[in-house]
């Protein structure tokens, strides 16, 4: 009887969480959880798949009209995640994202002769794609124009400035391939 009761309450909790968040997003999958976000901007342009877990302190920001963020089914995101999109950020299915990870598809223009960076509203952007099954380690940064191939691993505190082939382990600043892993099933 106890197990049946626990399953019922989990189901009630999933429905309550879905009702709380689904109307705020462009898509919010059933059994997804978003805990105490620090900042949400333009959430109508954010789609979150089914069974996604986003821990507290997250900043999910679409900073320009037409920008989008997509998070695939079954993705797990830890504390203090920050994702900013001026163009398009895609995070695939079953991605594991550790704490303090930053993903962005844009940079501020800083080389205007007459404006300091703080006052310049121009952005340079290029889509970011993180394919299915990727693991992003603690504190890593993924910058504009990067594609991280399926089942790759990004080491803690790495800064990814270039695309990563599938089945690669990358580390460092800037991140470089240090190992290849077999992803054959």
Residue frames as qw, qx, qy, qz and C-alpha x, y, z in Angstrom:
[[0.000, 0.884, 0.467, 0.000, 0.00, 0.00, 0.00],
 [0.335, -0.754, 0.078, 0.559, 2.85, 2.40, 0.83],
 [0.381, -0.116, 0.583, 0.708, 4.40, 2.11, -2.68],
 [0.159, 0.616, 0.679, 0.367, 1.05, 2.75, -4.34],
 [0.180, -0.913, -0.294, 0.220, 0.52, 5.87, -2.23],
 [0.393, -0.563, 0.287, 0.668, 4.03, 7.18, -3.03],
 [0.323, 0.187, 0.666, 0.646, 3.44, 6.70, -6.77],
 [0.031, 0.805, 0.574, 0.144, 0.15, 8.56, -6.51],
 [0.264, -0.878, -0.082, 0.391, 1.78, 11.54, -4.73],
 [0.412, -0.297, 0.478, 0.716, 4.62, 11.62, -7.27],
 [0.230, 0.471, 0.692, 0.497, 2.01, 11.76, -10.03],
 [0.113, -0.908, -0.397, 0.071, 0.17, 14.57, -8.26],
 [0.390, -0.692, 0.164, 0.584, 3.47, 16.45, -7.83],
 [0.395, 0.018, 0.605, 0.691, 4.31, 16.03, -11.53],
 [0.106, 0.712, 0.610, 0.330, 0.91, 17.40, -12.56],
 [0.255, -0.904, -0.210, 0.270, 1.22, 20.35, -10.14],
 [0.425, -0.487, 0.341, 0.683, 4.72, 21.18, -11.43],
 [0.322, 0.295, 0.664, 0.607, 3.54, 20.94, -15.05],
 [0.017, -0.852, -0.504, -0.137, 0.59, 23.27, -14.34],
 [0.371, -0.799, -0.042, 0.470, 2.87, 25.73, -12.53],
 [0.319, -0.510, 0.435, 0.670, 5.41, 26.09, -15.38],
 [0.490, 0.293, 0.719, 0.397, 3.88, 24.96, -18.69],
 [0.234, 0.886, 0.400, 0.018, 1.98, 28.17, -19.44],
 [0.212, -0.878, 0.183, 0.387, 5.19, 30.25, -19.13],
 [0.353, -0.400, 0.688, 0.492, 7.21, 28.40, -21.78],
 [0.497, 0.389, -0.461, -0.624, 6.92, 27.75, -25.51],
 [0.836, -0.014, -0.518, -0.180, 6.93, 24.08, -24.49],
 [0.261, -0.512, 0.683, -0.452, 7.31, 22.35, -21.13],
 [0.592, 0.057, -0.776, -0.212, 7.30, 18.55, -21.15],
 [0.797, -0.489, -0.095, -0.341, 5.44, 16.44, -18.62],
 [0.895, -0.364, -0.087, 0.242, 7.52, 15.23, -15.65],
 [0.492, 0.475, -0.178, 0.708, 10.02, 18.06, -16.17],
 [0.507, -0.748, -0.324, 0.281, 11.13, 20.01, -13.10],
 [0.329, 0.610, -0.096, 0.715, 12.42, 23.54, -12.77],
 [0.590, -0.598, -0.435, 0.326, 13.52, 24.43, -9.25],
 [0.302, -0.854, -0.109, 0.409, 13.88, 28.05, -8.09],
 [0.633, 0.480, 0.177, 0.581, 15.32, 29.72, -11.20],
 [0.353, -0.452, -0.118, 0.811, 17.40, 32.88, -10.67],
 [0.215, 0.523, -0.143, -0.813, 16.31, 34.49, -13.97],
 [0.486, 0.372, 0.759, 0.222, 14.00, 33.58, -16.85],
 [0.128, 0.542, -0.133, -0.820, 13.79, 35.89, -19.89],
 [0.532, 0.365, -0.393, -0.655, 11.46, 35.57, -22.91],
 [0.421, -0.137, 0.884, -0.149, 10.37, 32.07, -21.91],
 [0.746, 0.481, 0.236, -0.396, 7.84, 31.85, -24.77],
 [0.570, 0.679, -0.446, -0.126, 10.94, 31.19, -26.93],
 [0.103, -0.446, 0.867, -0.197, 12.16, 28.35, -24.68],
 [0.871, -0.027, -0.295, -0.392, 11.11, 24.71, -25.20],
 [0.245, -0.451, 0.810, -0.283, 11.85, 22.14, -22.52],
 [0.559, 0.062, -0.759, -0.327, 11.31, 18.45, -23.29],
 [0.832, -0.413, -0.211, -0.306, 9.83, 15.66, -21.15],
 [0.905, -0.333, -0.149, 0.220, 11.54, 14.47, -17.97],
 [0.442, 0.567, -0.240, 0.653, 14.03, 17.36, -17.85],
 [0.598, -0.679, -0.313, 0.289, 15.46, 18.34, -14.45],
 [0.326, 0.633, -0.122, 0.691, 16.83, 21.85, -13.92],
 [0.560, -0.431, -0.511, 0.489, 18.16, 22.52, -10.41],
 [0.135, -0.931, -0.286, 0.184, 17.97, 25.85, -8.61],
 [0.325, -0.686, 0.207, 0.618, 19.82, 29.02, -9.52],
 [0.548, 0.263, 0.590, 0.531, 19.45, 28.66, -13.30],
 [0.166, 0.638, -0.042, -0.751, 19.47, 31.63, -15.68],
 [0.472, 0.324, 0.735, 0.363, 17.72, 30.90, -18.96],
 [0.085, 0.703, 0.065, -0.704, 17.71, 33.95, -21.20],
 [0.518, 0.508, 0.509, 0.463, 16.58, 34.62, -24.76],
 [0.278, -0.549, -0.093, 0.783, 18.06, 38.07, -25.27],
 [0.116, 0.286, -0.396, -0.865, 16.87, 38.93, -28.78],
 [0.732, 0.348, 0.216, -0.545, 13.60, 38.55, -30.71],
 [0.780, 0.461, -0.365, -0.215, 13.77, 35.40, -32.82],
 [0.110, 0.474, -0.838, 0.247, 16.23, 33.70, -30.48],
 [0.879, -0.226, -0.200, -0.370, 15.34, 30.25, -29.13],
 [0.128, -0.449, 0.848, -0.250, 16.50, 27.69, -26.60],
 [0.872, -0.041, -0.321, -0.367, 15.58, 24.00, -26.86],
 [0.237, -0.454, 0.811, -0.283, 16.33, 21.44, -24.15],
 [0.594, 0.086, -0.709, -0.370, 15.75, 17.79, -25.11],
 [0.852, -0.369, -0.185, -0.321, 13.97, 15.00, -23.23],
 [0.926, -0.262, -0.191, 0.192, 15.66, 13.48, -20.20],
 [0.440, 0.554, -0.293, 0.643, 18.35, 16.15, -19.83],
 [0.635, -0.647, -0.334, 0.257, 19.68, 16.77, -16.31],
 [0.285, 0.681, -0.121, 0.663, 20.98, 20.23, -15.40],
 [0.589, -0.375, -0.510, 0.502, 22.62, 20.95, -12.04],
 [0.246, -0.820, -0.310, 0.414, 22.88, 24.12, -9.93],
 [0.118, -0.781, 0.124, 0.601, 23.59, 27.63, -11.29],
 [0.549, 0.285, 0.614, 0.491, 23.31, 26.80, -14.99],
 [0.143, 0.701, 0.023, -0.698, 23.36, 29.81, -17.34],
 [0.478, 0.285, 0.682, 0.473, 22.20, 29.71, -20.96],
 [0.158, 0.676, 0.070, -0.716, 21.90, 32.80, -23.14],
 [0.499, 0.309, 0.688, 0.426, 20.55, 32.86, -26.71],
 [0.190, 0.557, -0.082, -0.804, 20.39, 35.67, -29.22],
 [0.418, 0.309, -0.656, -0.548, 20.11, 33.18, -32.08],
 [0.899, -0.081, -0.259, -0.344, 19.60, 29.49, -31.31],
 [0.114, -0.458, 0.842, -0.261, 20.83, 27.08, -28.61],
 [0.874, -0.049, -0.325, -0.357, 19.91, 23.39, -28.89],
 [0.245, -0.428, 0.822, -0.286, 20.66, 20.96, -26.06],
 [0.539, 0.069, -0.748, -0.381, 19.92, 17.38, -27.10],
 [0.844, -0.369, -0.202, -0.333, 18.32, 14.45, -25.29],
 [0.918, -0.333, -0.130, 0.173, 19.83, 12.81, -22.20],
 [0.410, 0.616, -0.304, 0.600, 22.52, 15.47, -21.79],
 [0.664, -0.570, -0.344, 0.339, 24.20, 15.69, -18.36],
 [0.226, 0.734, -0.089, 0.635, 25.13, 19.25, -17.40],
 [0.572, -0.281, -0.517, 0.571, 27.08, 19.79, -14.18],
 [0.208, -0.866, -0.328, 0.314, 26.88, 22.91, -12.00],
 [0.168, -0.779, 0.142, 0.587, 28.00, 26.39, -13.04],
 [0.510, 0.174, 0.626, 0.563, 27.97, 25.60, -16.78],
 [0.204, 0.682, 0.048, -0.701, 27.58, 28.57, -19.16],
 [0.485, 0.294, 0.693, 0.444, 26.34, 28.17, -22.73],
 [0.178, 0.736, 0.108, -0.644, 26.02, 31.16, -25.07],
 [0.647, 0.451, 0.501, 0.356, 25.49, 31.69, -28.78],
 [0.241, 0.899, 0.142, 0.337, 26.58, 35.34, -28.79],
 [0.557, -0.206, -0.174, 0.785, 29.26, 37.87, -27.91],
 [0.026, 0.925, 0.209, -0.317, 29.00, 41.60, -27.37],
 [0.587, 0.634, 0.028, 0.503, 30.69, 43.82, -29.94],
 [0.569, -0.708, -0.100, 0.407, 33.56, 45.52, -28.15],
 [0.560, -0.124, 0.282, 0.769, 35.63, 47.16, -30.87],
 [0.194, 0.881, 0.357, 0.244, 33.52, 50.21, -31.79],
 [0.465, 0.292, -0.155, 0.821, 35.73, 53.29, -31.94],
 [0.146, -0.451, 0.049, -0.879, 33.21, 55.60, -30.33],
 [0.740, -0.449, -0.077, -0.494, 31.39, 53.32, -27.83],
 [0.173, -0.407, 0.850, -0.287, 32.61, 51.35, -24.82],
 [0.259, -0.070, -0.947, -0.178, 31.40, 47.74, -24.77],
 [0.043, 0.348, 0.756, -0.552, 28.91, 48.48, -21.99],
 [0.323, 0.522, 0.161, -0.773, 27.03, 50.96, -24.18],
 [0.287, 0.285, -0.691, -0.600, 27.14, 49.00, -27.44],
 [0.737, 0.075, 0.426, -0.519, 23.97, 46.99, -28.06],
 [0.674, 0.461, -0.483, -0.316, 25.34, 45.07, -31.05],
 [0.752, -0.295, 0.583, -0.090, 25.80, 41.32, -30.74],
 [0.404, 0.434, -0.736, -0.326, 27.61, 38.76, -32.88],
 [0.722, -0.135, 0.555, -0.391, 25.85, 35.39, -32.77],
 [0.484, 0.298, -0.758, -0.318, 26.06, 31.89, -34.20],
 [0.857, -0.282, -0.135, -0.410, 23.98, 28.83, -33.16],
 [0.132, -0.447, 0.848, -0.253, 25.18, 26.31, -30.56],
 [0.869, -0.035, -0.313, -0.381, 24.24, 22.64, -30.83],
 [0.241, -0.416, 0.832, -0.276, 24.92, 20.12, -28.08],
 [0.623, 0.064, -0.654, -0.424, 24.01, 16.68, -29.39],
 [0.856, -0.369, -0.155, -0.327, 22.42, 13.77, -27.52],
 [0.935, -0.230, -0.191, 0.190, 24.21, 12.09, -24.61],
 [0.407, 0.590, -0.313, 0.623, 26.86, 14.77, -24.04],
 [0.628, -0.621, -0.344, 0.318, 28.32, 15.36, -20.56],
 [0.206, 0.776, -0.121, 0.583, 29.35, 18.94, -19.75],
 [0.643, -0.194, -0.531, 0.517, 31.65, 19.02, -16.71],
 [0.350, -0.783, -0.356, 0.370, 31.57, 21.42, -13.76],
 [0.185, -0.789, 0.047, 0.584, 32.14, 25.07, -14.64],
 [0.482, 0.076, 0.576, 0.655, 32.72, 24.62, -18.36],
 [0.254, 0.647, 0.045, -0.718, 31.88, 27.28, -20.93],
 [0.524, 0.327, 0.688, 0.380, 30.49, 26.66, -24.44],
 [0.005, 0.532, -0.067, -0.844, 30.81, 29.65, -26.79],
 [0.589, 0.592, 0.085, -0.543, 29.05, 30.74, -29.98],
 [0.577, 0.580, -0.465, -0.338, 29.16, 28.66, -33.14],
 [0.102, -0.378, 0.913, -0.113, 30.10, 25.40, -31.39],
 [0.871, -0.035, -0.271, -0.409, 28.65, 21.97, -32.10],
 [0.289, -0.448, 0.814, -0.230, 29.46, 19.26, -29.54],
 [0.550, 0.141, -0.727, -0.386, 29.11, 15.80, -31.07],
 [0.849, -0.310, -0.227, -0.362, 27.05, 12.97, -29.66],
 [0.913, -0.354, -0.164, 0.121, 28.27, 11.33, -26.43],
 [0.484, 0.509, -0.322, 0.635, 31.24, 13.68, -26.04],
 [0.598, -0.650, -0.342, 0.319, 32.58, 14.77, -22.65],
 [0.214, 0.780, -0.133, 0.573, 33.72, 18.30, -21.80],
 [0.610, -0.130, -0.554, 0.551, 36.07, 18.43, -18.82],
 [0.331, -0.812, -0.373, 0.302, 35.61, 20.65, -15.78],
 [0.184, -0.808, 0.049, 0.558, 36.38, 24.35, -16.37],
 [0.488, 0.106, 0.579, 0.644, 37.09, 23.82, -20.09],
 [0.278, 0.643, 0.052, -0.711, 36.29, 26.64, -22.52],
 [0.586, 0.286, 0.701, 0.289, 34.91, 25.22, -25.78],
 [0.113, 0.652, -0.136, -0.737, 35.62, 27.63, -28.65],
 [0.339, 0.341, -0.682, -0.551, 35.50, 25.15, -31.57],
 [0.872, -0.021, -0.148, -0.467, 33.26, 22.25, -32.53],
 [0.371, -0.410, 0.818, -0.160, 33.93, 18.85, -30.93],
 [0.502, 0.136, -0.749, -0.410, 33.64, 15.57, -32.89],
 [0.848, -0.327, -0.094, -0.406, 31.33, 12.87, -31.53],
 [0.955, -0.193, -0.172, 0.149, 32.80, 10.54, -28.94],
 [0.480, 0.507, -0.319, 0.641, 35.52, 12.98, -27.87],
 [0.550, -0.696, -0.304, 0.347, 36.82, 14.00, -24.47],
 [0.355, 0.672, -0.028, 0.649, 37.96, 17.64, -24.43],
 [0.564, -0.676, -0.262, 0.394, 39.74, 19.59, -21.70],
 [0.520, -0.134, 0.064, 0.841, 41.57, 22.87, -21.26],
 [0.135, 0.898, 0.217, -0.359, 41.40, 26.52, -22.20],
 [0.684, 0.149, -0.148, -0.698, 40.78, 26.52, -25.09],
 [0.832, -0.086, 0.504, -0.216, 39.39, 22.96, -25.07],
 [0.350, 0.514, -0.714, -0.322, 41.30, 20.37, -27.08],
 [0.942, -0.030, -0.227, -0.244, 40.58, 16.69, -27.75],
 [0.213, -0.627, 0.724, -0.194, 42.55, 14.58, -25.26],
 [0.307, -0.061, 0.948, -0.059, 40.89, 11.24, -25.90],
 [0.545, 0.033, -0.477, -0.689, 38.45, 9.47, -28.18],
 [0.454, -0.048, 0.791, -0.407, 35.81, 7.09, -26.82],
 [0.086, -0.118, -0.888, -0.436, 33.91, 4.36, -28.62],
 [0.455, 0.121, 0.308, -0.827, 30.22, 5.15, -28.91],
 [0.478, 0.052, -0.752, -0.451, 29.28, 2.01, -30.84],
 [0.694, -0.272, 0.265, -0.612, 26.31, 0.29, -29.23]]
